[in-house]
Amino acid sequence: MNRKFFFLASALLCLSAYAQHQTNIKPLNGEYWWGGVVAFGNRMPYIKPMREVDLSRDGHNNQLVPLLLSNKGRYVWSDRPFRFTVTENGIDLRSDEEQIAVQTAGSTLRDAYLAACRKHFPPTGTLPDTLFFSMPQYNTWIELMYNQNEADILKYARGIADNGFPRGVLMIDDNWQKYYGNFSFKPDRFPSPKAMVDTLHAMGFRIMLWVCPFVSPDSPEYRELAAKGYLIKNAHGFPAILPWWNGQSACYDLCNPEAAAYFVARLKGMQQTYGIDGFKFDAGDPGLYAMPGLTSYKTGATAVDQCEAWAKIGLQFPFNEYRACWKMGGQPLVQRLGDKNNDWRAVQSLIPDMIAAGLSGYAYTCPDMIGGGQISSYLHIDEHKIDQELIVRSGEVHALMPMMQFSVAPWRILDKANLDILRRMALLHERMGNYIIACARHAAKTGEPIVRSLEYAFPGQGFAECKDQFMLGDKYLVAPMLKSGDSRRVRLPKGTWRDEQGKKYRGGRTYTLSVPLNRLPYFERLK
């Protein structure tokens, strides 16, 4: 009996493999490929063999897009998820739904990207609120973790102001609410939430709240939503209980337009009651909805459909943020890189991941939190032993990115000299705000990334594998320090450049620069 089952299973697997649509991309001479998984930015361009990636379920804690791009003007797009494997012979694509064709749109990475963008994810012409680009953001996660409370949030905000940091968006993170699915503040931790928000507004902040689509089982909200048919169901037609990082919960079925409208109404009620400006939309990862047997209001809805439906909620709020997304390039949604560790390897991943985000259509992206947003990195570190150099260098990477976000309080962990440097970086971001907003408006009109790889900006000059420099728009080349030390090599594209200290350089050459901790090297393109 077992042998019969084995042979039947093998036959089904062979039939499944036979039914797949397969495409092999044979590389052209000097061809490199990017795309698919934003969190794989550090592996891009895809040179080394890589095992199969399934875009239908695993976002690797970040955004996904059914797009691959080549620096020879070729691209791949599919409206549905596909699987891809990098081998020594190229890239193998597999799809259960369609034959995927390789498109030729020009001869450069920019040609390929713009052709794909115009056809498949054209920009809307609208932006998230411009405050995201002109001022640093602040998130209470690392300081408070699950102990979000009124007194400490106000203390954190006063620390920002008292230490001379510019005031922008302040995000109150997870566990402010009574339980998941409920939209009231914990009364024991937030005795006067409306007064708290009013105080923060008066200090110059705009306030966002962390929210998720999950609902605590056996709560009044759960029973109401179950009765309305607004929850994802299991194979037996009952509300499904899904495991996620905060336990096991039911979940809104946002593929149901009525459920989506109901959820939005709850959020807008929060805005009216408390004066909240917007929301951090978390827990949209496709992997959370990939459990077998789930059913939806939308016939045939898959994990990425639920992820996409969650992202569309944010379109109704100019103050929004997402960490996981599917196929929402060109939309006015703020994206953030996934939570990274407090280590140098994570700092080195910021530039390639941001380049990958831009090449995926996600122009309005924030490079995680300064020093890393992965809470486990901080739980066992004595604040007196934290690597201050790493925190400062991480802040320097952020300073000339589209967005800059603090979470761990720099005034708590840095000495005066290093705090002064990081404050200068925050003020530099504010000073460059008008230029960054102009880049964002250009992205909203054309779809072009704000953070650009040098291969995108200067094709054919040998920058395809450059991962430690980037262009901010078309004017500034930024070359931060990404490891411990005080010098680095910078390779400038052809032309004439001027650094932040006023010194001019001839392009097409490599320079070794002295980069003390208080220096962020960047170069203005003169011609």
C-alpha positions in Angstrom: 0.0 0.0 0.0 2.8 2.4 0.9 4.6 1.6 -2.3 1.5 2.2 -4.3 1.1 5.6 -2.6 4.8 6.4 -3.3 4.4 5.7 -7.0 1.1 7.6 -7.2 2.7 10.6 -5.5 5.7 10.4 -7.9 3.4 10.3 -10.9 1.5 13.4 -9.6 4.8 15.2 -9.1 5.9 14.4 -12.6 2.6 15.5 -14.0 2.8 18.7 -12.0 6.3 19.4 -13.4 5.2 18.6 -16.9 2.3 21.0 -16.6 4.5 23.9 -15.6 5.3 26.6 -18.0 9.1 26.9 -18.1 11.4 29.5 -19.6 15.2 29.6 -19.6 16.9 33.0 -19.8 20.3 32.5 -21.4 22.5 35.5 -20.5 23.8 37.7 -23.2 27.5 38.7 -23.1 28.0 41.0 -20.1 24.4 40.7 -19.0 23.3 41.1 -15.3 19.8 40.7 -13.8 18.0 42.3 -10.9 14.5 42.0 -9.4 11.9 39.7 -7.8 12.7 40.0 -4.1 13.7 43.4 -2.5 15.4 41.6 0.4 17.8 39.9 -2.1 19.3 43.3 -3.1 22.7 42.2 -1.7 22.6 39.1 -4.1 21.9 41.3 -7.1 22.8 41.3 -9.8 22.2 37.6 -9.8 25.6 36.1 -10.6 26.0 33.2 -8.2 23.7 30.1 -8.4 20.7 30.5 -6.2 18.1 27.9 -5.3 14.5 28.4 -6.3 12.6 31.4 -5.1 8.8 31.2 -5.0 7.2 34.6 -5.3 3.8 33.2 -4.4 4.6 32.9 -0.7 7.9 34.0 0.6 8.7 37.7 0.7 11.7 37.3 3.0 10.3 40.0 5.3 10.0 42.5 2.5 8.4 43.5 -0.8 7.9 41.3 -3.9 7.3 42.1 -7.5 6.9 39.7 -10.5 9.6 41.5 -12.4 13.2 40.7 -13.5 15.3 43.3 -15.2 18.6 43.2 -17.2 21.2 45.8 -18.0 20.9 44.8 -21.7 17.4 46.2 -21.9 15.5 43.0 -21.3 12.9 42.3 -18.7 10.4 39.7 -17.5 6.9 40.4 -16.1 4.1 38.2 -15.1 0.8 39.3 -13.5 0.9 36.2 -11.3 3.7 34.9 -9.1 6.4 32.7 -10.6 9.4 30.7 -9.4 12.9 31.4 -10.5 16.3 29.7 -10.1 19.7 31.1 -10.9 22.1 28.6 -12.4 25.4 28.7 -14.2 23.4 28.6 -17.4 21.2 31.5 -16.7 17.8 32.0 -15.0 15.1 29.3 -15.0 11.5 30.5 -14.7 8.5 28.3 -13.8 4.9 29.3 -13.8 1.7 27.2 -13.2 -0.4 29.8 -15.0 1.3 31.2 -18.1 4.2 31.0 -20.4 6.5 33.8 -19.4 8.3 35.6 -22.3 11.5 37.7 -22.1 10.8 41.2 -23.5 13.4 43.4 -25.2 12.9 47.1 -24.6 16.2 48.8 -25.3 19.9 48.3 -24.4 20.2 49.4 -20.8 18.9 48.7 -17.3 17.0 52.1 -17.4 15.4 51.1 -20.7 14.2 47.8 -19.3 12.9 49.4 -16.1 11.0 52.3 -17.8 9.4 50.0 -20.3 8.2 47.6 -17.6 7.1 50.5 -15.4 5.1 52.2 -18.1 3.3 49.0 -19.1 2.8 47.2 -15.8 3.0 49.6 -12.9 2.7 53.2 -14.2 3.1 55.9 -11.6 -0.1 57.6 -10.3 1.3 61.1 -10.2 0.5 61.3 -6.4 2.8 61.0 -3.4 2.6 60.0 0.2 2.7 63.1 2.4 5.9 65.0 1.7 6.8 65.2 5.4 8.2 61.6 4.9 10.9 63.0 2.6 11.7 66.3 4.2 12.1 65.3 7.9 13.4 62.3 9.8 10.9 59.8 11.1 10.8 58.3 14.6 9.4 54.9 15.7 8.9 53.8 19.3 9.6 50.1 18.6 13.2 49.7 19.8 12.8 51.9 22.9 9.4 50.5 24.1 8.9 47.2 22.2 5.5 45.8 23.5 5.4 48.3 26.4 3.9 51.1 24.4 2.5 53.7 26.8 1.6 57.3 27.0 4.3 58.4 29.5 7.2 56.9 27.7 6.0 58.0 24.3 5.9 61.6 25.5 9.3 61.1 27.1 10.7 59.9 23.7 9.2 62.8 21.9 10.7 65.3 24.4 14.1 63.6 23.9 13.8 64.3 20.2 13.0 67.9 20.8 15.5 68.5 23.7 18.4 67.0 21.7 17.8 69.3 18.7 16.6 66.7 16.2 14.1 67.8 13.5 10.5 66.8 14.2 8.6 64.8 11.7 6.5 61.6 11.7 6.2 59.8 15.0 5.0 56.2 14.8 3.6 54.4 17.9 4.3 50.8 17.4 2.6 47.5 18.3 0.6 46.8 21.5 -1.0 50.2 22.0 -4.5 48.6 21.6 -6.4 46.4 24.0 -6.0 43.4 21.7 -5.7 42.7 17.9 -8.8 43.7 16.0 -9.7 46.3 18.7 -9.2 50.0 18.0 -9.2 51.4 21.6 -6.0 52.4 23.5 -5.1 50.3 26.5 -6.7 52.4 29.3 -4.1 51.5 31.9 -1.2 52.6 29.6 -2.9 55.5 27.9 -5.1 57.3 30.4 -5.5 60.4 28.0 -4.8 59.3 24.4 -6.4 62.3 22.8 -4.5 64.7 25.0 -1.3 62.8 24.2 -1.9 63.2 20.5 -2.7 66.8 20.9 0.5 67.4 22.9 2.6 65.6 20.2 0.9 67.7 17.5 1.7 70.8 19.4 5.4 69.7 19.6 5.4 69.5 15.7 4.9 65.8 15.2 2.5 63.9 12.9 1.3 60.7 14.6 0.9 57.2 13.1 -0.3 54.0 14.8 0.8 50.4 14.1 -2.1 48.3 12.8 -2.4 44.7 11.4 -5.2 42.7 9.8 -5.4 40.1 12.6 -8.1 39.7 15.1 -7.9 38.1 18.5 -10.1 35.0 18.7 -13.1 34.9 21.0 -13.2 38.7 21.2 -16.4 40.8 20.6 -14.8 42.0 17.3 -14.1 38.4 16.3 -17.7 37.3 16.8 -19.0 40.4 14.9 -16.6 39.9 12.0 -17.3 36.2 11.8 -21.1 36.8 11.7 -20.6 39.3 8.9 -18.4 36.9 6.9 -15.4 39.3 7.0 -12.8 36.8 8.0 -10.6 34.4 6.0 -12.1 31.0 6.3 -10.6 27.5 6.5 -11.6 24.5 4.3 -14.6 23.8 6.6 -16.1 27.3 6.2 -15.2 28.6 9.6 -12.9 31.5 10.4 -9.3 30.3 10.0 -6.9 30.7 12.9 -3.5 31.7 11.4 -0.1 31.5 13.2 2.0 34.7 13.0 4.7 36.2 15.1 2.3 37.4 17.8 0.5 34.1 18.3 -2.5 32.7 16.5 -5.3 34.9 15.3 -8.2 35.2 12.9 -7.7 37.6 10.0 -9.7 40.1 7.9 -10.5 38.9 4.4 -9.7 42.1 2.7 -10.4 40.6 -0.7 -14.0 41.2 0.4 -14.8 44.8 -0.5 -17.2 45.1 2.4 -14.6 43.8 4.9 -12.1 46.3 3.5 -14.5 49.2 3.8 -15.4 48.1 7.3 -11.7 48.1 8.3 -11.1 51.5 6.7 -14.1 52.9 8.6 -12.5 51.7 11.9 -9.2 53.5 11.0 -11.0 56.7 10.0 -12.9 56.5 13.3 -9.6 56.4 15.1 -8.6 59.6 13.2 -11.8 61.4 14.2 -11.6 60.3 17.8 -8.0 60.8 18.6 -6.6 63.0 15.8 -4.3 60.2 14.4 -2.7 61.2 11.1 -2.1 57.8 9.6 -1.0 54.2 10.1 1.9 51.8 9.9 0.4 48.7 8.1 2.2 45.6 9.3 1.8 41.8 8.9 0.9 41.7 5.3 3.5 39.1 4.4 2.2 36.6 1.8 3.7 33.7 3.9 1.1 34.4 6.6 -1.7 33.6 4.2 -0.1 30.5 2.6 -1.6 27.9 4.9 -3.3 25.1 2.8 -7.1 25.1 2.6 -7.8 28.8 3.2 -10.8 30.3 1.4 -11.8 33.8 0.6 -14.7 35.9 -0.5 -12.8 36.2 -3.8 -12.8 32.9 -5.6 -9.3 31.6 -6.0 -7.7 34.3 -3.9 -4.1 33.5 -3.0 -1.6 34.7 -0.5 -0.4 37.5 -2.7 -3.9 38.6 -3.4 -4.4 39.1 0.4 -1.1 40.9 0.6 -2.2 43.2 -2.3 -5.6 43.8 -0.8 -3.9 44.9 2.5 -1.6 47.3 0.6 -4.6 48.9 -1.1 -6.0 49.9 2.3 -3.1 52.4 2.7 -4.0 54.2 -0.5 -6.7 56.0 1.5 -4.2 57.4 4.0 -1.4 59.8 2.9 0.5 58.9 6.1 1.1 55.2 5.6 4.0 52.7 5.8 4.4 49.1 4.6 7.2 46.5 5.1 5.6 43.7 2.9 4.0 44.4 -0.4 3.1 42.6 -3.7 2.9 44.3 -7.1 2.1 47.9 -5.9 4.9 49.7 -7.7 4.1 53.3 -8.7 1.5 53.7 -5.9 1.7 56.4 -3.3 2.7 54.0 -0.5 5.7 54.4 1.8 7.7 51.2 2.0 10.4 50.3 4.5 13.1 47.7 4.3 12.6 44.7 6.5 14.0 44.8 10.1 17.7 44.4 10.0 20.2 43.4 12.7 22.5 45.7 14.6 25.6 44.7 12.7 27.9 45.8 9.9 26.6 43.2 7.5 23.2 44.8 7.8 24.6 48.3 7.2 26.2 46.9 4.0 22.9 45.6 2.8 21.1 49.0 2.9 22.3 50.4 -0.4 21.7 47.2 -2.5 18.3 46.6 -1.0 17.3 50.2 -1.6 18.5 49.9 -5.2 16.4 46.7 -5.5 13.3 48.5 -4.1 13.7 51.3 -6.6 14.0 48.8 -9.5 10.8 47.1 -8.2 8.8 50.3 -8.6 8.9 51.2 -4.9 10.5 54.6 -5.1 9.2 55.9 -1.7 11.2 53.6 0.5 12.9 54.0 3.9 16.1 52.0 4.7 14.8 50.3 7.9 15.6 52.0 11.2 19.0 53.6 12.0 21.2 50.9 13.7 18.7 48.2 12.6 15.1 47.5 13.5 15.5 43.9 14.6 14.6 44.0 18.3 16.5 40.8 19.1 19.8 42.6 18.2 19.3 44.9 21.2 17.8 42.6 23.9 21.2 41.3 25.2 23.4 44.3 24.5 24.4 46.6 27.3 23.8 50.1 26.2 27.3 51.0 27.3 28.8 48.4 25.0 26.8 49.3 21.8 28.9 50.0 18.7 28.6 53.7 18.4 30.5 53.9 15.2 28.0 51.5 13.6 25.1 53.6 14.7 26.6 56.8 13.3 27.6 55.2 10.0 24.1 53.7 9.7 22.7 57.2 10.2 25.0 58.6 7.5 23.6 56.0 5.0 20.1 57.2 5.9 20.9 60.9 5.7 20.8 61.1 1.9 18.2 58.4 1.3 14.6 59.3 0.4 13.7 58.8 4.1 15.4 58.6 7.4 14.0 56.7 10.4 15.2 56.6 14.0 14.0 54.1 16.6 16.7 53.4 19.2 17.1 56.8 21.0 20.6 58.1 20.0 20.7 60.4 23.0 20.5 57.3 25.2 23.3 55.3 23.6 25.7 57.8 22.1 28.3 60.0 23.7 28.1 63.7 23.1 30.5 63.8 20.1 28.8 61.0 18.3 25.3 62.4 19.1 26.5 65.7 17.6 27.4 63.9 14.4 24.1 62.0 14.1 22.2 65.3 14.8 24.1 66.9 11.9 23.1 64.0 9.6 19.4 64.5 10.6 19.8 68.3 9.9 21.5 67.4 6.5 18.5 65.3 5.6 16.2 68.2 6.5 18.4 70.6 4.5 18.2 68.4 1.5 14.5 67.9 1.9 13.4 70.1 -1.0 15.7 68.3 -3.4 14.4 64.9 -2.1 10.8 66.0 -2.5 11.6 67.1 -6.1 13.1 63.6 -6.7 9.9 62.1 -5.3 7.7 64.2 -7.5 9.8 63.2 -10.5 9.2 59.5 -9.5 5.5 60.2 -9.2 5.5 61.5 -12.7 7.9 59.2 -14.5 8.3 56.1 -12.2 12.0 56.6 -12.0 13.7 55.4 -8.8 14.9 58.0 -6.3 17.8 55.8 -5.2 19.5 54.6 -8.4 22.3 52.1 -9.0 25.2 53.5 -10.9 24.6 51.0 -13.6 21.1 52.5 -14.1 22.5 56.1 -14.2 25.8 55.4 -16.1 25.3 52.3 -18.3 28.4 50.7 -19.8 30.9 52.2 -17.4 31.4 49.0 -15.4 29.2 49.7 -12.4 26.9 46.7 -12.5 28.3 45.1 -9.4 28.8 48.4 -7.4 26.9 48.0 -4.1 28.5 50.6 -1.9 27.6 53.8 -3.8 24.3 55.2 -5.2 22.8 58.1 -7.0 20.2 60.2 -5.2 18.2 61.3 -8.2 20.4 62.4 -11.1 22.5 65.0 -9.2 24.2 63.5 -6.2 26.5 60.4 -5.9 26.6 59.2 -2.3 29.5 57.0 -1.0 29.0 56.3 2.8 31.3 54.3 5.0 29.8 50.8 5.3 32.4 49.2 7.6 34.5 50.1 10.6 37.4 52.4 9.5 38.2 55.9 8.3 39.0 55.5 4.6 37.4 54.1 1.5 37.8 54.0 -2.3 35.3 55.9 -4.4 34.9 55.4 -8.1 33.4 58.3 -10.0 31.6 58.0 -13.3 32.8 60.1 -16.2 32.3 63.8 -16.0 33.2 66.5 -13.4 32.2 66.2 -9.7 32.4 68.3 -6.6 32.4 66.8 -3.1 30.6 68.1 0.0 33.7 70.0 1.0 33.9 71.9 -2.3 36.8 69.9 -3.9 36.4 69.1 -7.6 37.2 65.7 -9.1 37.6 64.4 -12.7 35.4 61.3 -13.3 36.3 58.0 -14.8 38.8 57.5 -11.9 39.0 55.9 -8.5 40.0 57.9 -5.4 40.9 56.9 -1.9 39.3 59.2 0.5 39.9 60.0 4.2 36.5 59.5 5.9 36.6 60.3 9.6 33.5 59.4 11.6 32.1 62.9 11.1 32.2 62.7 7.3 29.6 61.5 4.8 31.2 61.7 1.3 28.8 62.8 -1.4 29.5 64.4 -4.8 27.5 66.8 -6.9 27.4 66.1 -10.6 28.6 69.3 -12.4 28.7 68.0 -16.0 
